[in-house]
Every structure is written in structure tokens, then in C-alpha cells.
Amino acid sequence: MACPNRQNQRRRPIFFFVAVGLALCAGSADAAQNAPAAPAGAASSDAVFDAQKAAFDALQEADRRAIQDALVWTGDYNGVVDGAFGKRTRDSILSYQGNIKAPTTGIIDAAELARLVATAQKAKDAVKFQIVADEKTGVRIGAPLKILDKHVATASGSRLMKSDGSITLDLVSLSGADANLAAVYARLTADAPGKKIALKLSRPDFIVVSTEEGGRKAYSRFAKAPTNAPDPNVVRGFSLAYPGQSADFDRIALAIADSFEPFPTGTAAPTIASTTSPSAGPSGGLAASGLIVAAGEALSAIGSGDCPHPSVDGKPGKYLHEDKQTGLSLIGASVMMDGAVAAPALAPISDDLVALSYGVDDAGGNSVLDVAAATPLAQAAGDPRPLLLASLSASAVGGPVFDRKGSLVALIARGAPAPKLVAGVSPLSPHPAIAEADIQRFLGAANVATAESGAAAAISAGRLAAEKRAFVVFIACN
């Protein structure tokens, strides 16, 4: 079945694209659906499009997907989040640029990207949209937990729902005789009085059905387990139902559908109804990063409430000083340098920053140092912490952020959603940070000496990482 005629797309509601974008144009068909229509006799237009596409394709896949995902939340994009550039993605970028009164170039520059991701994050935060994992079904999916604030068990899985029952998200796992994709499809497409099927699609490995009935919209997607799964005879899926008049929820529905992973791999998301926390590391338990600031002492952003028994690079540690208001802590451990350690130089947050933190190598379970560029976002009045736009893992909490002169300007704070990896890479997203002034006060109270930023010349991110890596540590809980 072909993708829908592009001439009719603007007449369709977003709900239509929730189904079409993820069902009809899945896999290799994504690029075909999103391909530009070649205007007759417009070679110059083709050249402009090619330049726009080249700029987009030069980004990492995780960042390309992050742009599309953010444009969903700004209301400018109603397609599948696949990282592929085509007419729909280009038109969405032009629409966004027009809305913010920026030059309509079709190319997102660094400043626009920071603003776009921050705007999308605020929309997500408003409904508490998080990627969560359902322990009962194994499904991983994005959900607006401020709206779907009730979580109950069902016979075949779990239900997230609004307290009044007007919006429901059912997560389902079927095994044995019930794991029959054809039977599920027949049930979802069965005739009923007043029921209108907007879309139905059946493939050997997945099905999609969207309906309208009794003033409500519903969208269901189910998939068979891959052949290399521990149990290939399992079917997992979800069904979302909400009032048909709720136009605002159409956008959230698209984000939910785009985020669906029936058989997820890679870094685990937080379980439903849990708070966001750093991921597990080699020593098990909560994992974070830290910075050696004195002999045998590391600065981090975890506390005894989260991690009563920390280990630093695999060696037992203990809390020497904590500040629950800022989230800062000072941890002592024998593994750290026992010689002289220069007092850290502190400086205010500036434009060109580098974040150093430890992630976990999924293949071997070992900690690896991540080096990421970070850009400060404009801080609105009332924002409790500054935000840094960066590609960071969950265990970046407590990781130091330096300016290009090597001065410490911030630590990554807790509070960012657990990242959903794309091809092993965390997409760009806003991360709350603990600024230099709070670090200065905390270290002063803990009797740790600091220094002022000097007039050193700026250095490359690689050289900065080489100079600082010996002072960055991996922290886990036992």
C-alpha cells in the first residue's frame, strides 16, 4: 500500500498522520514518503533543497531525529521521526522559522536548534512527557505522566490513564495462544455500530489500526517479537484512546506513537511511576560522574538519599559534605589521587563549553569517558537552574562542564529525562546544571580551595579532555 497522496495531506488532521506516518511509511518507505516533489523547470529550487538536505544530513542521526521530534512538539511537523530529510521535514523547518520570525532558510543553525529543543522540552515538561518502561509488558514508550496520572494492572499488561478515564493508554503483552497477530487484527477491525476505521494495515510482523467511534479516537499498534528474541512467540503493543475533540492531544498522540518500542534494546528507561535517575553502571545501582577537586575528594551531584554507599571508580567511598538544596556532594575515596591536586579554577557559564562525564559501554559494561559540546540556553525568569544543550548519557549527572580555558563553570544536575539512544547516541536535549556560584559556595563551606579563572588561551575540546580526564571519575552505588 502506497503512502497517501501528498496533495491531500494538508486536509488531513494530525491524527491521520499518527497512523499513516508510522504504519504506511515505515522502514525504507520513510524516505520515499518524505522525498521532495521535483518542481518542473526549477533547477535553482533543487539546488536550494540539496543544500538544505546536505546541512541536515551532516548532523548525527540522534540530532536529526531530535529536530523532527522537537518540531512535533512545536506543532510544525506531523510525520514520522526517522532522521530522514525530505519535503515534509524541510517545510516543517520553514514553518518553525517563520513562526519565530527567523530567516526562512530551511537550515537550522546552532542558535535556532538550541531554541527549538528548549521550546519542545518546555512543552514536554508541561505534560511531564517521559520515555518509560513498563515492567509487566517490557514495552518502552513515551507518555504524558501529568495527564496519564493513574497506573493500573490489566489482565494482559498495564494501563496508564487520566483519572477520569477519558484518556487511556493500554500496554499489552500476549504469549501462548493469545500471541496471534491475525486474531488481534480481526478483533480491532471488527464492525461495530458507529465505528469508523480510519486506517488498517496488516503485515507479517506488525499491525496498525486507527478508528473513530462514539466521539473518541483510537490508535493501536502491535508487533511480533524478532526472531532472535529470547521468546520469539510474543506479541506486544499498545492502544491509545482519547476524546475526538481534543485537538491538543493529537500532537501528544503522535509523540507517543513515534516513541513506541515493543522490544527495546540498549539503555533502559525509568520504570513507570518512578522518578528519573542515572542508569546502572559497572558496580550496579545508581551511576553518576564526579570531579576530583582535592586529594582523595570528588565533587558530584548525588547524595546519600539516592546512593547511601557510593563507590568511586570501583572503590568504596563516603560522603564528606552534602548540600541538599543545590544537590552537590563531596565524596572521599582512596582510589583518587593521593598527591597534590591543583585547586579548581572557577568561571561563569559562557557560550562555548565542554562536558566530561562517564557513560556505560553496553557491550562490555565498562565505564567510558564521554566528551560533549554544551551550549547554554537562555534562562527565563523563574527557572531554578541554568540549562545546557548537550548530548549526554544518564550517568552524566555530576559531570563537570568546562569553558575552553579549562575553568570549571558548572556540574550536570539531576532532573533531565533519561535519554533514548539512537544508534547508540544520546540526542541533544536540555540538561539542568549547577552553576559556578553554587559550586563556589559549596566548596568554600567544605574547606576546599578554589582559584579564579586565568587568562589562558582557549584550547580544543580534545586537548581539554586529555588534560582533565584524570580528574573525572565514575561513581556507582553498591
N, C-alpha and C positions, 0 to 999 in steps of 0.2 A: 504494500500500500504506500502510495507516494505521500510526501509532505503536502500540506494544504497549499492551495493556490495563493501566492503572495498578494495578489490584487485584492483578495478578500480579507486579509489579515487584520487590517485596521478596523474592520466592522465587528471583529470578534471580541468578546470580553476576555480579560486576563485568565479567567477560569478555563477557557478553551485551551490556552497555551499551557496550562498546568498539565493537561493530558497530552496534547499534541507535542509539545516540546520535549517531553521525556519519553513518550511512547513511540510516536511515528518517526521521530528524528533521532533515535538513539544510535550509539556507536558511530560507524563510519558515515551514517546518513546525516550526522550533525553538520558536517562541513558542507554537504550539499544543500541542506536547508538554509544555512547561513551564508551561502555563496552570493556574491553580488550579481545583480542583473546587469549585463553589459549594455549600456546605453548606445544606441546606434549613432555612429559618427562622432563619438565623444572620446577621442584618444586622450585629451587632456584630463578628462574626468577619471579615466582609467589610471593615468599616472598619479593623480592625487590619491585615489583609492589604494594603489600599490604602495605609496609612501606611508599611508595610514596603517596599512596591514604590516608593512615592514617594521614600523615602530612598535606595534602591538606584539608582533611575533618575537621581537628582540627581548621581551620580558620573560622571566621564568614562568613556567606553566602555573605555578601556585599563584603568582601575582596576576596573571591573565584571568584566572578564574575568580580571584578576589575582586577584580574590577567588575566583572559581569555580576557577581553576587551583590556587590555594593549597588550597582545600577538597578537591580531588582528592588532593593530597599528604598531607593530614591524614586521609584515609580517610572523609570525610564526604559527598563529592559523587561521583556516578557518571554524570553527564550530560555533554552537550556544552558546551564553553567558548565561549559565544556572546555573553555580556554581557546576556542577556535574563533578566528576573526572573519566576519562576513558583513553583509549589508545590515543585518539587524543589530549586530554589535556596534558597527560604525554609526548607524542612525541613533542608537541609544546614547553614545558618547556625545554626538552633536546635540541631542536633546538636552542632556545634562549641562553641557557647556552653555547652551542658550539660556537655561534656567538660572544659572549662576552669573549670567552676564559676562562670560568669558569669551575670548575669541573662538569661534566655531571652526576649529582646525581638524577635529576628528582624532586628535592625538592628545592623550592625557600626559601632561608634564608632571614633574615631581610635586609641585605645589598643589595642582588640581587633584593628584592622586591622594595626597595627604588629606585634603579637604573632603574628597569623596568617601574615603574609608572612614573618616571620623563622623561624617553625616550618617552613613549607613550604620555605624556602631551605635550612635545615639538612638536610631530607630530600633535597632535590635534590643538595646538596653531598656527602652521604653516598655517592651513586652517581655523582657527577660528571655530573649531567644538564645538557646544554648544547644549545642550538639551533645546529646545524652545517649547513654547506652542502657537498654532495658535488660536487666539480668535474667528475667524469666524467658524471653524470646531470643536474646542475642542480637536483636536489631539495634542499629545505631541510626539516629535521626535527629534533626533539629526540631525544637519545639518551643513555642512561646509560653514559658512556665508561669508568667504572670497572669496569662489568660487561662491556660490549662493548669489550674492550681490544685486539682484533685487527681490522685493516682490510686486506682483500684485494680485488683487482680480479676481476671476473667478466666473462663474455662480453658481458653486456648492462648492466653497471653496476658496482656496488660491494657488498661485503658487510661489515657490521660484525658481529662475533661474539664470544662468550665463547671463551676459549682452548680449552676442552674441547669446543666445538661444540654445547653443549646449548641455547644461545640464539643465534639468527641474525636479523639484520635486513638484508634484501636491498633495495637501492635500484636501480630499473630504469628505463632509458630506451629506448624502442623507436621505430624510424623505418623508413621504407620499407614493404615488405610486412609486416614484423613489427608495425607500428603498427596492429593490428586489435583494437579493444576487444572485439568479439564473440568472436574467437578466444581471447583471453586469458581471458575469462569462461568459455568452454566448457572450456578446459583446467583452470581452477581448480575447476570444479564437476563434473568427470568422476567417475563412480563408481569406487570402489576398495574392496577388501576391508577392512572395519573402519573405513571413513571415514564420519564423520557430519557433515553440513552443518548448522551451527547457524544460518546466515543466508546468503542470497544475494540480491543486488539488482543489477539491470542497468538503467541509464539511458543515454540517448544520449551523455552526456558523462562518465559515470563508472560504475564498478562496485565492488561490495564483496562479499567472500566471507569467511566465517569458518567454520572447520572444526575438528573434533577427530578425531585419528587416532593410533593407537599410543601413547596416553598423552600426546600432545602437542596443544597448541592452536596454531592458526594464524589470522592475520588478514591479509587482503590488500586493498589499495585502489589502483585505477588510474584515471587521468583523462586525457581528451584535452586537447590544448593549446587555449587560447581562440582564437577566430577572428582576433584582432588580434595573435597571437604572430608572431615572426619566421618560424617554421616551424610552421604550424598542423597539419601532418601528423605530429605526435609524440605518443606516449603515454608517460606517466611514472607510476610507482607504487612501492609498497613491499610487502613481505611479511615479517611478523614471526612467528617460530615459537619456542615455549618449552615447557618441561615443564608438563603439565596440573596437577600437584600444587603448582606454585609459586604459591600464593595471593598472596604478597607482590608478585610480578611483575605481577599483574593491574592493580594501581594504576599501575605504570610503563607497562604496555602502553596504558592509557587515555591517559596523558600523551603518549606517543609519537604515538598516533593523533590526538589533539587538535592536535598541533603541526605536522602534515604540511602542507607547501606544495609541490605538484608544480611550479608555475610561479610562483615568488616574485617579488614586486616590492618596491621600497623598499630600505632599508639592508641591506647584505649581512651575513650571519652569518660567523663564522670558519669556515675550511675544516676538514674532518675531520682530526683528529690534530694540529691546530695549537693554540697557546695563545691565550687571549683577548687581544686588543689593540684599541686605539682604531681607529676607522674612518678611511678615507681622507678627506682634505679637499681644498680647492681647489688646494693646491700638490702634492697627491699624497702617498702614503706615510702613515705613522702620523700621526694628528691628535690633539691634546690642547688643553688650555686652560692659562692661566697668569695670574699677578697681578703687576703692576709693584710692586716694593717699594722701589726706589731708581732714580735716574736711569739709564736705559739697562739696567736689570736686572729680569728677570722670574723669579718663583718658580713652579716647576711640579713635576710628579711623573713625569717621564720622564727617561731617561738616555741616555748615549752608546751603550750597548749596544743600545738599542731604536732610537735615532734619532741616528746619528753626525753628521748635518748638518742641524740644525734651522733652520727659518725662523720668524720671529715676525711675524705679520700680513703675510706675503709677503716680508719682508726677511731676508737671511742673518743667522744668529745663531751664537754659540759658547758652549760650556759654561765657566762661570767657577768653579763649585764643584758637587760631587756628593757624595751620601751614599747608597751602595748599600743600606745597612741600612734606612733609612727610605724610600728611593725618591725623596727630594727632590733637586731640582737648581736651580741658578741660571744663567739663560741671559742673555747680553748681546746686544743688537741695537740698531742705530742708529735703528730705526723708533720706538723708545719715547721717552717724554718726556725732553727734554734739560734741562728746568728743574728747579726744586726739587720733590721728591716727599716728602710727609709720611711719617714713619716709621709703619708699620702698627701699629695698636693690637691687642694680642692678648688673648684671654679664653678661659676654659674652655668646653667644649661645654655648651650649655643647651638648653631644651626647644623654643623657637620660633626656627627657623633659616631662612636663605635661601641657596640655592646659585646661583651665577652661573657659567655656562660657555658655550662656543661649540659649536653644532651646525652641521650642514651642510644647507642647503636642497637637497633632492633635485631640485627643479625647475630651479634655476639653478646649483647647485653652489657657492653663496656661503655664507660663514660667517655665522651669525646668533646673537645673544646669547639664551640661554635663561635664564629666571628660574623657579626651582622652590622650593617649600616643602620643608623637610627636617626630619625628626623623628628624634632619636637613639633607638636600640633598646637595651634592657638588655644590658649586656655581661657575658657569662658568664665565669667564671674560666677562664683559659687562652686566651681569644680574643686573637689577636695585635693586632687593631686594633678601634677602635670602629666600629659600623655605623650608617649613616644611611639612613632610609627616604625615598626620593625618586624622582621621575620624571626620569631623566637619560639623555642620549644617550651613546654610546660615547666621544665626544670630550670628555666632561666630566672625564676624567682630568686632574688638576692644577687643576681649577676651585676657586676659593675659596668657602668657606662662612662666612657672617657671622651674628652674632646681630642682633637688631633695633636695637641701639645702634650698629651699624656696625663692631663689632670682629671681627677675623678669628679664627675658632675652629677651623678645620680646612681641609684640602685633600682633594679626592677622590683616593683612591689607585687604583692598578691592581688588578685582581683580580675585578671584578664581571663576570658573564656579559654578552656582547653582547646588547643589548635587542632584542626582536622588536616592531617598531612595530605598533600597532593604530590604524588611521585616522590615521597619521602621528604618533601619540603614544606615548611610551615608558611602559609601565605602572610603577606603584610597585614598587620592589624594593630590597633592602638593598645598600648600596654601602659598601665599606671606606673609612675615612677616616684621614688622618694628623692627629693631634691637635695642639693648641696647644703642648704641652710639647716635642714633637719639632721643631716649626717654630721655636720659640724657640731651641732648642739649635743647630739648623742655621744660622739666620740669624746667631746670635752667632759661630759658627765662620767664617762668610763675611764677617764685619765689616759686617753690615747692621744698622742701628739699628732698634729696635722701641720701642713705647710700651705703657704699661698702659692697660687699658680705663678710660674715664672714667665720669662719672655722667650721661651724656647721656640724654635721653628716648628711648623706643622710637619707631621710625618705621615706616611701611608698607613692604611689600616693593617697591612701585613706586618710592617715593622712594629707598629704599636702592639699587635698581638704577640709578636715574638718577644718583645720586652716585658709584657705584662703576664704572659701565660703562667709563669712560675708562681705567681701570686694568686691565681684564680683556682678555687678548689671546688670539689664536688661534695655535696652534703646529702646524707640519706638518714633514714630512721631505722633502728633495729627493732 
